[in-house]
Amino acid sequence: MKKHFTKFVFTFLTMVLLGQIGVSQTYIWGGPGDKNSEFDGGLNDWTTYGEPENALWEWKENGAADKGNYFGNRGPIQSPSVANGAATFDSDYYGYNKIAPTPHTGYLESPAFSCVGHESVWVQFNQYFRNFASITSLEVSVDGGENWESVGNVNPDYSYNDETSDDDVKLIDITNFAKNQPDVRFRFVFAPNPQDNRCFYFWVIDDVYVIDSPKADPQITGTWFPPQFFNTPQAFIAADSFYFIMEVQNKGGSESKDILGKVTLVNTSTSTTYHTDSVKFDIATGETDTIEFSSFMPSTDMDTGHYAAVYDIFVDSAATDAWKRFIQYFDVTGNMLVKKVDNGRLYTNALTTNDDDTESYIKIGEEKEEYNVNHYRTGDWADNDYVSIVATDVTMSLAIGEQDDTLVFDTDVSVLKLADTILPLLQNLSGEGLVVDNKPNPQMESIGYSAEHFDTVVEYSEFITPLYNGDDDKDIALEPNSKYLIAARWGTDQTYYQGIDNKYSVYPRYYFSGQLEYLLYTSDGGFSRFSGSTGGGWHMGLLLKLVVPFPESIDEEDLLPENTVIIKENPVRDRLTVDVDFQKNIEKATMVIHDINGQIIDMRTVKDLNRGTFNFYTNNLPTGTYIFTIFTKDKLLSKKFVVAK
């Protein structure tokens, strides 16, 4: 199902910021070169105090809150004046080392200044913030600090383990509090979340200015994830439709007119642009508008690879250059549901089996069992009596993020085939009888199983465990155009963490579930979760194998002529190009790239084919021998090729 990303507080977003302040401003207090604005050499005339008293803001020469245990390999704030230091509140360091035990609150108070003669007053600053369970707010006083009024949470859209970019720019209107006031001061407040009294991780502030009448500042605040799922097998990419929608908010002090919005869909693996569209619009100050672009319907010719949907807004002048570009990534794969993540940062994500949505893990209840369930749809491949496509293994990927412990537990896996009456997005699927006590269920049948004992899950671990059919034989035969569930059953009173794929982000913005559907089922009440790409997800998928007989065991009349397929270049490096010529129209033909053991790497089906040229990208394959197999409903042909790096 489609998700509007503002509902997930930017969980799936990567922000590509194009710079810093690019327009001139009228400064009421501070400005570039001012020691207090830039925290040049220290906190200077700022005041810090805390509850408890050791919960203080600090000046850090390197501009990083890097004393905490969870800072990791992050760098400093990327503010214009970071070279002369920045103000930091290191909640992680204070709480973990019990210097200022949580809950704690830290205040950073500005010097006093006058706003007399100014009808518009705004605070602008650079920040780098990572949240666990904290509130970051701005407060204003006009009576010498006796009373303080809160402007509100500065970062309301950042949930557990979310963080801003390291060069984020905030522009906050304090006009209602400060206009024409002779004695104004403001303070930054890092405080615990009142719902659970917890804090963590850090907040870094730099280049703080008070300005008069800022220009308009349109910013992209959310987008619609264009494809149905992050990982979409190429075999049924054409069954999807892409919608491009973004939310834009004018965070500046005046109306923004003639904004140019643009969206571009690019296969970054091949540098191919598939779709582009643009639209012009206006936004009043403080307003948020939904901007819709024309939709795009992909075809079976859409190549496999890593895609980027790039959203841009362009305006002649703006108060900041922040949030003017939004990029969302997704993959079009072969018929593989989950791919091995060889690198990248991996994190846990909150998803619980109870009403407490504050945990960063799933705690299995003591009186019930849980089942994680993935929905797998097979492609529309040609049905040939010689050819079988089987699921050989189930992949399981788990992560514990920045935790120090390991995981030890057992799980059972069932593979179930759904009835043809089940709708494509499982709207009419009932959880009753789902791998529970072998109860019969007319909506599904069990066709295989697996089991796994986990004892060394450290940071990120990927497991591949074999599948067996109902006769206890290895491998499970799959049928085209069919729906399957992979259900992993967990015992009672266990804890596990979820694998998060951050491969394409510098920061933990992408919490991909990496499968077509994700369900959480409990034996005492049906589905407790049902979502298409909820933040995170315990990765499960099928490894597929193509089973074909040796050519000598195939009747000669069932083999396609050798000249049906011409491999343009062999060996290949990054791309296999094949010319296909049936010399007549074929209703349906399926092409598969696989290794010598039959492991499927790429797979696509083309209808109404006579002749054509097809590209398969091999840049991620190691050096070795591979096979290209093409089959129709009654004939087939296989040819070897070599990948040489």
C-alpha positions, 0 to 999 in steps of 0.5 A, spaced: 500 500 500 502 507 498 504 511 504 505 518 505 511 519 508 510 525 513 506 520 516 512 516 518 516 522 520 521 522 514 523 515 516 524 513 509 527 520 506 534 522 505 535 530 504 540 532 499 541 540 502 544 544 497 548 549 501 547 554 507 544 561 507 544 564 500 540 571 501 542 577 505 538 578 511 537 584 516 540 582 523 536 584 529 542 580 533 548 577 531 550 575 524 556 572 521 562 574 524 559 575 531 562 571 536 556 570 540 552 567 534 558 563 532 560 560 538 567 563 536 572 560 541 566 558 547 559 560 549 561 567 550 555 571 553 551 565 553 548 562 559 547 555 561 544 551 566 540 544 567 536 540 571 540 536 575 545 542 575 551 538 571 546 537 565 550 543 561 551 545 554 558 545 552 562 548 547 566 543 543 572 546 538 570 540 533 563 542 533 561 534 535 557 531 541 562 525 540 563 523 547 557 519 548 557 512 547 552 512 541 555 518 537 558 512 532 562 515 526 558 521 525 562 528 524 561 535 526 555 539 525 556 542 518 555 549 519 558 555 516 562 557 522 564 550 525 571 551 524 571 556 531 566 551 534 559 550 536 554 549 542 553 542 544 548 538 549 550 531 549 545 527 553 547 520 551 554 522 554 551 525 561 545 519 561 550 513 560 555 515 564 551 518 570 554 525 570 547 527 569 542 521 570 536 521 566 531 525 566 535 531 565 534 538 562 539 543 559 538 550 558 542 555 553 540 562 554 542 568 549 544 574 551 539 580 552 537 584 546 532 589 543 527 588 538 524 595 538 522 598 531 521 591 529 514 588 527 517 581 525 522 577 529 525 570 527 530 566 530 535 562 525 540 557 526 544 551 524 543 544 528 545 537 528 540 533 532 539 526 533 533 523 537 531 517 542 526 520 546 527 527 547 524 534 546 528 540 543 524 547 544 525 554 543 523 559 549 522 566 549 522 571 555 521 579 555 521 580 562 529 579 564 528 571 564 523 571 570 518 568 565 518 564 559 514 562 553 515 556 549 515 557 541 514 549 541 518 543 539 523 545 534 524 538 531 517 535 532 517 530 526 523 526 528 521 519 532 526 514 535 533 514 532 531 519 527 536 525 526 537 531 522 542 532 516 548 535 519 547 541 516 540 542 517 537 550 518 531 552 522 527 558 521 523 560 527 518 565 528 518 569 535 514 575 532 508 574 537 513 574 543 518 579 541 516 584 536 517 591 539 520 589 546 526 592 549 528 586 553 528 579 549 532 573 550 531 566 548 533 559 550 534 552 547 531 547 551 533 539 551 528 536 555 526 529 556 519 526 553 514 527 558 511 521 556 516 516 558 521 521 561 527 519 557 532 523 553 538 521 548 542 523 544 545 530 542 543 537 539 548 541 536 547 548 535 551 554 531 550 560 527 544 563 531 541 569 528 535 574 530 533 577 523 527 581 521 522 579 515 526 573 512 524 571 505 519 566 503 522 559 504 519 553 501 521 546 503 519 539 501 516 536 508 514 529 505 513 525 499 509 519 496 513 513 496 512 512 488 512 504 487 508 499 491 514 496 495 522 498 496 524 491 492 520 490 486 521 483 482 522 485 475 517 480 473 511 484 476 514 491 476 509 493 470 503 491 475 505 497 479 503 504 478 507 510 480 504 516 483 509 522 485 506 527 490 510 531 495 508 536 500 511 543 501 511 548 506 513 555 506 517 556 512 519 563 511 516 570 512 512 572 506 509 568 500 513 564 495 510 565 488 512 561 482 515 555 485 518 550 480 517 543 482 520 537 479 520 530 479 525 525 475 525 518 476 532 515 474 535 508 474 542 510 478 545 503 475 544 505 468 544 513 468 537 512 465 531 517 466 525 514 465 520 519 467 520 527 468 515 532 470 514 539 473 509 544 475 509 551 478 505 553 484 505 559 490 504 558 497 502 563 502 507 564 508 506 558 514 501 554 509 503 547 507 500 544 500 500 538 496 503 538 490 501 532 485 505 530 478 503 526 473 503 519 474 507 513 471 506 506 469 512 502 468 513 497 463 516 490 462 522 493 459 524 497 465 531 495 467 533 492 474 537 496 478 537 501 483 532 507 482 532 514 485 525 518 485 528 525 485 524 531 488 526 538 487 523 545 488 526 551 485 525 559 487 528 565 485 530 567 492 529 563 499 531 564 506 535 558 506 537 553 501 535 547 506 530 541 504 529 543 496 531 536 494 528 530 496 530 523 494 527 516 495 530 510 493 528 503 491 530 497 487 527 493 481 530 486 482 530 480 479 526 475 482 529 475 488 525 478 494 531 479 499 538 481 497 544 480 501 546 487 504 554 487 503 555 494 507 551 500 510 549 502 516 544 497 520 539 499 525 533 497 529 527 500 529 521 500 533 515 495 532 512 492 538 507 486 539 504 490 545 501 497 546 508 500 548 511 503 541 517 506 545 521 499 545 526 499 540 525 491 539 520 486 539 518 483 546 514 476 545 509 476 550 509 470 555 502 467 554 502 468 546 506 466 540 507 471 534 508 470 527 512 474 522 509 473 515 511 475 508 507 475 502 511 473 496 507 473 489 511 469 483 511 472 476 508 470 470 513 466 467 511 461 461 509 454 464 513 449 461 513 442 462 521 441 462 522 447 467 521 448 474 522 454 479 523 452 486 524 455 493 531 452 495 532 456 502 529 462 506 533 468 508 532 471 515 536 478 516 536 481 523 540 486 526 541 489 533 544 496 531 548 499 536 546 494 542 552 490 545 548 483 546 547 478 542 541 473 540 540 466 542 533 463 540 529 458 535 524 459 530 520 455 525 518 457 518 512 455 514 511 456 507 503 457 505 500 457 498 494 462 498 488 460 494 486 464 488 480 468 491 485 472 495 486 479 493 492 482 491 494 486 497 491 480 501 485 485 503 480 478 504 485 474 508 483 472 515 488 470 520 484 464 523 488 458 523 494 461 520 500 455 522 496 455 529 495 448 531 494 445 524 487 448 523 484 447 516 484 454 513 480 454 506 484 460 504 491 457 504 495 450 505 502 449 508 507 446 502 513 447 506 517 448 512 524 450 515 527 451 522 533 455 525 537 456 531 540 463 532 546 463 536 550 469 534 546 475 531 551 480 532 550 487 529 547 485 522 546 477 521 543 474 515 541 467 515 540 462 509 536 456 512 534 450 507 526 449 505 523 442 505 516 440 502 511 436 505 514 430 503 520 432 507 524 433 500 529 438 499 526 445 495 519 447 494 516 447 487 512 454 486 507 456 481 507 462 476 502 468 478 501 465 485 501 468 492 505 465 498 506 467 505 513 465 509 511 465 516 516 465 522 513 462 528 517 465 535 516 461 541 514 465 548 518 470 552 523 471 547 526 478 544 528 479 537 531 485 533 529 487 526 534 488 520 534 495 517 537 496 511 541 503 511 545 501 505 543 507 501 543 513 506 549 516 510 544 517 516 539 512 518 533 515 514 531 508 510 527 503 514 526 498 509 522 492 510 525 489 503 519 484 502 512 485 498 508 485 504 509 484 512 504 482 517 505 480 524 500 475 527 498 473 534 495 466 536 490 470 540 487 475 536 489 475 528 493 480 525 496 485 530 500 489 524 498 489 517 502 494 512 506 494 506 512 498 508 512 499 515 518 502 518 523 496 519 521 489 518 524 482 520 527 481 513 525 474 510 525 472 503 526 466 498 532 464 494 529 461 487 532 456 483 531 454 476 531 447 475 532 444 467 534 438 465 541 437 461 540 438 454 541 431 452 535 429 456 530 434 452 527 432 446 530 435 440 523 438 437 523 441 444 529 445 444 529 452 441 534 453 435 541 455 437 540 462 433 534 464 437 539 467 442 545 471 440 550 473 446 552 480 443 559 480 447 562 474 451 565 475 456 562 481 459 563 485 465 557 490 467 552 488 462 549 482 458 546 484 451 542 478 448 538 478 441 532 474 441 529 472 434 523 467 434 522 468 427 514 468 429 510 471 434 511 468 441 505 469 446 510 469 452 517 468 453 521 467 460 528 469 460 533 467 466 540 469 468 542 464 473 549 461 476 551 454 474 547 451 480 541 454 477 540 460 483 536 465 479 539 472 479 535 475 474 528 473 471 523 477 466 517 475 462 516 478 455 509 477 452 507 478 444 515 477 443 518 476 436 524 479 436 528 484 440 534 486 444 535 485 452 540 488 457 541 484 463 546 488 468 552 484 471 556 489 475 554 486 481 556 479 479 563 476 481 567 473 476 565 466 473 560 462 469 553 463 468 547 461 464 542 465 460 536 460 459 530 462 455 523 458 455 516 458 452 510 454 453 513 448 449 521 450 448 527 452 451 534 454 450 540 455 455 547 458 453 553 460 458 557 466 458 562 469 463 563 475 467 570 477 467 572 483 472 
